[in-house]
Amino acid sequence: MSKNYAMLAEARDVAGKGAARALRRENRVPGVIYGDNKEPIKISLPAKETNLEYRKGHMYTTLCDLDIAGKKHLVLARDVQIHVVKDTVEHVDFLRVTPKAKIAIQIPVHFINEEDSVGMSRKGILNIARHDIEMICSATNIPEAIEVDLTPFDIGDVIKISDVKLPEGAKPVIDRDFTIATINEPRVAEIEDDTTDGAEQSVEVESEHGSDKSAEDKKK
């Protein structure tokens, strides 16, 4: 699990589009904290730091220690609204997190030991069906990734979720043995191109010989 990141926030009393626009003019991002059967807290965040954390690509899978006037809140970003033109964060919804909470979250899939794979060493093509998998896990123990060891797999093999050692305490949302990837045969087109090139070269050689022969016949 990734180490938590920290941010400072300020409580706000006013809501609505007008108040949100005013905050953004002050380089602040409006947000809210909800969950754990407690009242929501309206907050604002520094725009620079919020955009920086969002662009790191971890806000949905890494817990945040959010400090509001000296009081710490353990939260997880569940929805981030982005400006369609500027590509900047417009609003963040944070979920309060407790050790008992279970959440469904998309976990990235990492393929490892490609250089030791039987199929990949035979020039097989890794065809990835799922780049991430929705998992149910503890909100305070979110896996960084699901690792798929390619070592034993050969050309023609189908890699399913049952072939993977899952992180402790996590299970897929989908209740069936689904495909994550396959290792396919090398591309036939590449072989055909090589054959075609060879055939063209043979034709060119034959043509040259044919031209020389015709010239000699004419001289006779």
C-alpha positions in Angstrom: 0.0 0.0 0.0 1.2 3.5 -0.8 2.2 5.9 1.9 -0.5 8.5 2.7 -0.2 12.0 1.3 -1.1 15.1 3.3 -3.0 18.2 2.5 -4.2 21.3 4.3 -7.9 22.4 3.9 -10.2 25.1 5.2 -13.8 24.7 6.3 -16.3 26.8 4.4 -19.9 27.7 5.2 -21.2 28.9 1.8 -22.1 26.5 -1.0 -23.4 26.9 -4.5 -22.0 27.8 -7.9 -21.4 31.4 -7.1 -19.4 30.6 -4.0 -17.4 27.9 -5.9 -16.5 30.4 -8.6 -15.3 32.9 -6.0 -13.1 30.2 -4.4 -11.5 29.3 -7.8 -10.7 33.0 -8.4 -8.8 32.9 -5.1 -6.9 29.8 -6.4 -8.9 27.5 -4.1 -10.7 24.3 -5.0 -14.1 23.5 -3.4 -14.7 20.1 -1.9 -16.6 18.0 0.6 -16.0 15.3 3.1 -18.8 12.7 3.6 -19.4 9.2 5.0 -19.1 7.3 8.2 -22.6 8.3 9.2 -21.4 11.9 10.0 -22.5 15.2 8.7 -20.7 16.3 5.5 -18.0 19.0 5.8 -17.7 21.6 3.1 -14.0 22.5 2.5 -11.7 24.3 0.2 -8.2 23.2 -0.9 -5.2 25.0 -2.3 -5.5 24.8 -6.1 -1.7 24.3 -6.8 -1.3 21.4 -4.4 -4.6 19.8 -5.4 -3.7 19.7 -9.1 -0.2 18.4 -8.3 -1.6 15.5 -6.3 -4.2 14.7 -9.0 -1.6 14.7 -11.8 0.4 12.2 -9.9 -2.4 9.7 -10.6 -2.8 8.3 -7.1 -5.7 10.2 -5.5 -8.3 7.5 -6.1 -6.1 4.7 -4.6 -4.0 6.5 -1.9 -5.3 7.8 1.5 -5.0 11.4 2.4 -4.3 12.9 5.8 -6.4 16.0 5.5 -5.8 18.7 8.1 -8.6 21.1 8.8 -7.7 23.7 11.5 -5.3 21.2 13.1 -7.8 18.3 13.1 -6.8 15.3 11.0 -9.3 13.5 8.8 -8.3 10.2 7.1 -10.0 10.4 3.6 -10.0 9.0 0.1 -10.9 10.9 -3.0 -13.9 9.3 -4.6 -14.8 11.9 -7.3 -12.7 14.6 -8.9 -14.3 17.0 -11.3 -12.1 18.4 -14.0 -12.5 21.5 -16.1 -13.2 20.4 -19.7 -10.9 23.0 -21.3 -8.2 23.9 -18.7 -7.9 20.3 -17.4 -7.7 21.6 -13.8 -9.4 20.3 -10.7 -12.8 21.9 -10.1 -14.1 20.0 -7.1 -13.2 17.0 -5.0 -15.4 14.6 -3.0 -13.6 12.8 -0.2 -14.9 9.8 1.7 -14.1 9.4 5.4 -12.2 6.2 5.9 -12.2 3.8 8.9 -10.5 0.4 9.2 -13.9 -1.3 9.1 -14.9 0.3 5.8 -14.9 -1.8 2.6 -14.8 -0.1 -0.7 -14.8 -1.1 -4.4 -11.9 0.4 -6.2 -10.1 0.0 -9.5 -6.6 -1.5 -9.0 -4.0 -1.3 -11.8 -2.6 -4.6 -13.2 1.2 -4.9 -13.5 2.8 -7.6 -15.6 6.2 -8.8 -14.3 9.0 -11.1 -15.4 8.3 -10.7 -19.1 12.0 -11.5 -19.8 11.6 -14.9 -18.1 8.3 -15.8 -19.7 8.2 -18.9 -21.9 5.9 -17.5 -24.4 7.4 -14.0 -24.6 10.9 -15.5 -25.2 9.4 -17.2 -28.2 8.3 -13.8 -29.6 4.7 -14.2 -28.3 2.5 -11.1 -28.2 1.0 -10.1 -24.8 -2.7 -9.1 -25.4 -4.0 -7.3 -22.3 -7.7 -7.7 -21.7 -7.8 -5.7 -18.4 -5.4 -2.9 -17.5 -7.1 -2.6 -14.1 -9.5 -4.7 -12.0 -12.3 -3.5 -9.7 -11.6 -5.0 -6.3 -13.3 -4.9 -2.9 -10.8 -4.2 -0.1 -10.4 -2.5 3.2 -10.3 1.3 2.8 -7.2 1.4 5.0 -5.4 -1.3 3.1 -5.7 -0.5 -0.6 -3.2 -2.5 -2.8 -0.9 -0.5 -5.1 -1.3 -3.0 -7.9 -2.2 -6.6 -8.9 1.0 -8.3 -10.1 0.8 -10.9 -12.8 3.9 -13.1 -13.1 4.3 -14.0 -16.8 7.1 -16.6 -16.1 5.1 -19.9 -16.6 2.9 -18.8 -19.5 3.5 -19.9 -23.1 2.1 -18.9 -26.5 -1.7 -19.8 -26.6 -2.1 -19.5 -22.8 -5.0 -17.6 -21.3 -4.2 -15.8 -18.1 -7.2 -15.7 -15.7 -7.8 -14.1 -12.4 -7.5 -17.6 -10.8 -3.9 -17.7 -12.0 -3.0 -14.6 -10.0 -2.0 -14.3 -6.3 -4.3 -11.5 -5.1 -3.3 -9.0 -2.4 -4.3 -10.1 1.1 -7.9 -9.1 2.0 -8.9 -8.1 -1.5 -11.3 -9.9 -3.9 -12.6 -9.1 -7.4 -16.1 -7.5 -7.7 -16.8 -9.8 -10.6 -17.7 -13.2 -9.2 -16.3 -15.4 -12.0 -13.0 -16.6 -13.4 -12.4 -13.8 -16.0 -9.6 -13.3 -18.5 -6.8 -10.8 -17.7 -4.6 -11.4 -20.7 -3.5 -13.9 -23.4 -0.2 -14.6 -25.1 -0.8 -14.8 -28.8 1.2 -16.2 -31.7 3.7 -13.8 -33.3 2.2 -11.6 -36.0 1.8 -13.6 -39.3 2.1 -10.3 -41.3 5.7 -9.9 -40.3 6.5 -13.4 -41.6 4.6 -12.8 -44.8 6.5 -9.5 -45.3 9.8 -11.2 -45.0 8.6 -13.9 -47.5 7.3 -11.2 -49.9 10.6 -9.3 -49.8 12.5 -12.4 -50.6 10.1 -13.2 -53.5 10.5 -9.6 -54.9 14.2 -9.9 -54.8 14.1 -13.2 -56.7 11.8 -11.6 -59.3 14.2 -8.7 -59.7 17.2 -11.0 -60.2 15.3 -13.1 -62.7 14.3 -9.9 -64.6 17.8 -8.8 -64.8 19.0 -12.1 -66.1 16.1 -12.1 -68.6 17.0 -8.7 -69.8 20.6 -9.7 -70.4 19.5 -12.8 -72.2 17.2 -10.8 -74.5 20.0 -8.4 -75.3 22.4 -11.2 -76.2 19.6 -12.7 -78.5 19.3 -9.4 -80.3 23.0 -9.2 -80.9 22.9 -12.6 -82.5 
